[in-house]
Each structure stands twice: as structure tokens, then as C-alpha cells.
Amino acid sequence: MSISENVGGVSKYLNNIRTADKYLDIKEGIYNSLMDTKLGEPIVESIRRAKSSVKQLVIPGMFFEDMGLTYLGPVDGHNINAMLKVLREAKRCKTAVIIHVITQKGKGYAPAEKHPARFHGAEPFDIETGLPAVPKTKSSYTDVFSTVMCKLGDRDKDIVAITAAMPDGTGLKRFRNMYPERFFDVGIAEEHAVTFAAGLAAGGMKPVVAIYSSFLQRAYDQILHDVCIQNLPVVFAIDRAGLVGSDGETHQGIFDLSYLSSIPNMHIMAPKNKWELSDMLKFSVAFGGPIALRYPRGEAFDGLREYREPVQPGKAEWIYRERHIALIAVGSMVKTALTVRERLIHRGYACSIINARFVKPIDTGILDEACKSHRIIVTMEENVASGGFGEKVRAHFDASGAAVRLINITIPDEYVEHGNVEELRKEVGIDADTIERRICAYLG
């Protein structure tokens, strides 16, 4: 038996003693008796110091005890009697209490025990096998990111990957398996992930930090001070950007364009399809400065493959170049723009589509060009209005004095509750039906 196992056994034994009712009664009785004497207080303090010295050796939670918190545990979270016992002890404590509970994810269901990450947010599955009821046939944006990262890692030994306890969710599990010495999981500490990436970049490495959009905001200060103020080449791969569905309003990735745009030196891109995600990731690792690549959750759009101009800093891309109405879409909204364009053409309007590509810096040249040849400019983004792409476009036209009619399609400046993504898109007004109605009402 190892030393750590011996210590763990002693810790568990002592924890059982210190949570027993008889021990607590004796402890309280001795304390009251001593405090009734003249020398009671110094004797109690001496006993407390001696007890703390022993506890330092065998109790894993002394870090908390030193802060004045009572530590109870570790306790088996699957043992109901043990849990009831420790909870009763916690109720008797007169100070703040931390209960250390150890559980196994998926306990009692073999497929979940074997593949816990798969069941973190499970869709319908077969009870017997644990396999998805509807097998995935198309790649997600996360899958594409994962594949390209592995290829880039093979070509460039300076590329390293960082995640905050999400190797499976961000698609970095394959990179970890292929290049374990260049993969770093810092735990649930996005702030540390970003500062760590800054240090690696300063040392000549090419770090790619993969974090969900709603979690990246935790590291805003580190992005601003540790990465951007030094203009370090850190790539932020921002997964789950935009509406994500049923994970709850705290998980909606609808603020990243706004909070990242406020930071000097930061560049922000959004791909229209899986091919552009691949191109943009390759561009990002060679960029040489802070750059963010944001992409949505779910199946990757594989249309418009023929439109694949080389990625250039701050340059947008014409998809359809006509007149009358220009739809300027950011990332995932390009697919929606295609549907809106078809409907407007059916109504007799000529309609262009511009793939914004960059949210910061915006392509002011293509904006001025579109302004001259179109009656209405429509911006489309899956982000809140304040600080978003549409606001930047409006600011540019206001500054240039351009006589343009502008419609900003954005998510309202409010939190969005959980729900089906398509239903949420209708609710917040960024679906094709709502956009078509708004444009036609404006024309009418």
C-alpha cells in the first residue's frame, strides 16, 4: 500500500471519529468545563494547536481549515448513509462548512461510466448500448476545428493547444492523444488558460486557446492585459458562438463580438462554412497577433464551397454581387442570408450577399462600394446589438456622411432563455421570416 493510500485511510478514519455524535458531545463537554476555569482558555488553545498539527498531516482539507472553515470529507457521494451522516455533522457545526464529496460520473450506468463526456449533454440514445438514437452523419464545426488542429500540429511543432477542462467539448481530445506534450488542460480556470497562453506566446510558441464563447468572458481582463496589450500571437478558438439552445441563458454565446471588439489589437473572424473555418484557422496560427475565430455549435454548413477567396486581414467577400439590397452577414448568418435572398428575388428585388469575414477590423472599402450601388444595406449577426458588427457599420456610415438606409439585424440587448435554437432565432428576430418581413416593411 502506498503512502498516499495510508494517509487517505487515516484521514477517512479520523473523519469518521470527528463526525461521531459521542465524540462531538465529549468535545463540547470538555470545552465547556475548561472554559469555566482560570487557565481554561490557554489550555484550550494549546489543545487546538496540537490537534491542528496532527490534522495537517492526515486531513486533505487543511487549506480550508486554515481559513477558519470546517472541512468534512472526503465522503463517498454514492453512499447515502455516509452522506446523511456528514450532513448531520455539518448542521451541528457553528462555523462555515465545506463537505468534500467524491462521485463517479455516470455511476450505475455502464455506457456513461465508460464515456462520461458523451453523456454530459446527452441527446436521445439507445438505453442498452448508450449509442445515439440518430447517428451523426455530418461534421460539426467542432469536428472541423479538431481535424484541422491535428493537421496543423503535425506541420508546425510550435503549435500548442490549451483548454479549460473541456478537451472533449472543444474538440481537442484528438490533439491531446496525438501530441500530449503540446496539450495543456488547466482545469476550470479560463483566466489562467489565457495568461498561460500569453506566456507561451512570449516564449515563441503558437498557442491556440479553445474555449466556449460564454466561458471566455471570464478571462476578459487577461485577454486585455496579458495578451492584447503586448500584442502577442494567441489564437482564440471560440466554440458555441451565438445561440446554443437548451444549455440555459448563461451559455448563450451572444456577447463575444461586443466584448472582444472593445480591446485594441484584437482581430475577430467568423467563417461562413466549414471550408472557411479551415482556412481561417490556418490563417490565424500564422497571423502574428491576437486573433479570435468564432464559430457556432452544431452541424457545419458545407454550402458555398465554390466561394473560397484567400483570407486577407480585414477583407470581406462578395458572394452575390447585384444591386438594390445588400445583405452583409457575419459567420453563421450567411446561410440565413441565402434564404432571405431567394425570397426577395421571388418578390422582384435584386439582392447581393457579402460575407463579412472580419468583425474587427471591418472592411470599410466594401461598405462604401455597397453603399454606392444599393438602396438598402442590411447587416446580419448572431450577437447582441450593443457593440456588435451592425453598430460598427452604422458608426462608419455616420462618420463618412454616407446617405444610406441601414437595417441592423441583431439579437436584442437582453439575456436569451434556453430552448430550441430555431425557435429562439424566431423569438429574437434573426430568422429568415422575420428578416424578410422587416426588409419588405422598410421598402413598403
KAHUTA-V244758 format. One record per backbone hydrogen bond with DSSP energy under -1.0 kcal/mol. NH is the residue of the N-H (numbers start at 0). CO is the residue of the C=O. E is the energy in kcal/mol with one decimal. If there is no record, write none. Layout:
nh->(NH;NH)
co->(CO;CO)
e->(E;E)
//
This chain:
nh->(5;6;7;8;9;10;11;12;13;14;15;16;17;19;23;24;25;26;27;28;29;30;31;32;33;34;36;42;43;44;45;46;47;48;49;50;51;52;53;54;55;56;57;58;61;63;64;65;66;67;68;69;71;74;76;78;82;83;84;85;86;87;88;89;90;91;92;97;99;101;106;108;112;113;114;119;125;129;132;140;143;144;145;146;147;148;149;150;151;152;153;154;155;158;159;160;161;162;169;171;172;175;176;177;178;181;182;183;185;188;192;193;194;195;196;197;198;199;200;201;202;203;204;205;207;208;209;210;212;215;217;218;219;222;223;224;225;226;227;228;231;233;234;235;236;237;238;240;241;250;252;253;258;259;260;262;265;266;267;268;269;273;276;277;278;279;280;281;282;283;284;286;290;291;292;293;294;299;306;307;314;316;318;319;324;324;325;326;327;328;329;332;333;336;337;338;339;340;341;342;343;344;345;346;347;348;351;352;353;354;355;357;358;359;363;366;367;368;369;370;371;374;375;376;377;378;379;380;383;384;387;391;392;393;394;395;396;397;398;399;400;401;403;406;408;410;413;423;424;425;426;427;429;434;435;436;437;438;439;440;441;442;443)
co->(1;2;3;4;5;6;7;8;9;10;11;12;13;16;19;20;21;22;23;24;25;26;27;28;29;30;33;38;39;40;41;42;43;44;45;46;47;48;49;50;51;53;53;54;58;60;60;61;63;64;63;95;97;99;101;75;78;79;80;81;82;83;84;85;86;87;88;69;71;74;103;105;108;109;110;116;130;125;123;297;139;140;141;142;143;144;145;146;147;148;149;150;151;155;205;181;207;183;165;166;166;171;172;173;174;178;179;160;162;186;188;189;190;191;192;193;194;195;196;197;198;200;199;157;159;234;161;236;238;211;214;215;216;218;219;220;221;221;222;223;226;231;206;290;208;292;210;294;252;247;241;251;254;255;256;259;262;289;359;291;356;300;272;273;274;275;276;277;278;279;280;283;233;266;235;268;237;138;303;305;311;354;352;352;322;349;375;351;377;353;379;329;330;332;333;334;335;336;337;338;339;340;341;342;344;343;324;319;326;316;328;355;267;267;361;362;363;364;365;366;367;323;323;404;325;406;327;408;253;410;384;387;388;389;390;391;392;393;394;395;396;396;401;376;378;382;411;419;420;421;422;423;424;430;431;432;433;434;435;436;437;438;439)
e->(-2.1;-2.8;-2.4;-2.2;-2.3;-2.7;-2.2;-2.3;-3.0;-2.2;-1.9;-1.8;-2.9;-1.5;-2.1;-2.4;-2.5;-2.9;-2.3;-2.2;-2.8;-2.1;-2.2;-2.2;-2.6;-2.2;-1.8;-1.8;-2.7;-2.2;-2.1;-2.4;-2.3;-2.2;-2.3;-2.6;-2.2;-1.9;-1.7;-2.4;-2.0;-1.0;-1.1;-2.7;-1.2;-1.2;-1.8;-2.7;-1.0;-1.9;-2.3;-2.7;-2.7;-2.3;-2.7;-1.7;-2.4;-2.6;-2.2;-2.2;-2.2;-2.0;-1.9;-2.1;-1.8;-1.0;-1.0;-3.0;-3.0;-2.7;-1.8;-2.5;-2.2;-2.3;-2.2;-1.5;-3.0;-3.0;-2.7;-1.9;-2.1;-2.5;-2.4;-2.5;-2.5;-2.4;-1.8;-1.8;-2.7;-2.5;-1.4;-1.4;-2.5;-1.3;-1.6;-2.6;-2.5;-2.3;-2.1;-1.2;-1.4;-2.4;-2.2;-2.0;-3.1;-2.1;-1.1;-2.3;-2.2;-2.9;-2.2;-2.0;-2.1;-3.0;-2.0;-2.1;-2.0;-2.1;-2.6;-2.4;-1.1;-1.7;-2.5;-3.0;-2.4;-3.3;-2.4;-1.9;-2.6;-1.8;-1.5;-2.1;-1.3;-2.5;-2.4;-2.9;-1.5;-1.2;-3.0;-1.4;-2.3;-2.1;-2.4;-2.8;-2.3;-2.9;-1.2;-2.3;-3.6;-1.8;-2.3;-1.5;-2.4;-2.3;-1.4;-1.6;-1.4;-1.1;-2.5;-2.8;-2.1;-2.5;-1.7;-1.7;-2.0;-2.9;-2.2;-1.9;-2.2;-2.4;-1.9;-1.4;-2.1;-3.0;-3.2;-2.4;-2.5;-2.6;-1.4;-1.1;-2.1;-2.2;-3.0;-1.4;-2.2;-1.5;-2.4;-2.8;-3.4;-2.3;-2.3;-2.2;-2.0;-2.2;-1.6;-1.1;-2.3;-2.6;-1.9;-1.8;-2.3;-2.5;-1.8;-1.1;-1.5;-2.7;-3.4;-2.1;-3.2;-3.3;-2.8;-3.4;-2.3;-1.3;-1.4;-1.5;-2.3;-1.9;-2.4;-2.2;-1.3;-1.8;-2.1;-2.8;-3.0;-2.5;-2.4;-1.8;-2.5;-1.4;-1.8;-1.4;-2.2;-2.4;-2.1;-1.9;-2.2;-2.5;-2.2;-2.2;-1.2;-1.4;-1.4;-2.5;-3.0;-2.6;-2.6;-2.5;-2.6;-1.5;-2.3;-2.6;-2.5;-2.2;-2.5;-2.2;-2.5;-2.3;-2.5;-2.6;-1.9;-2.3;-2.6)
//
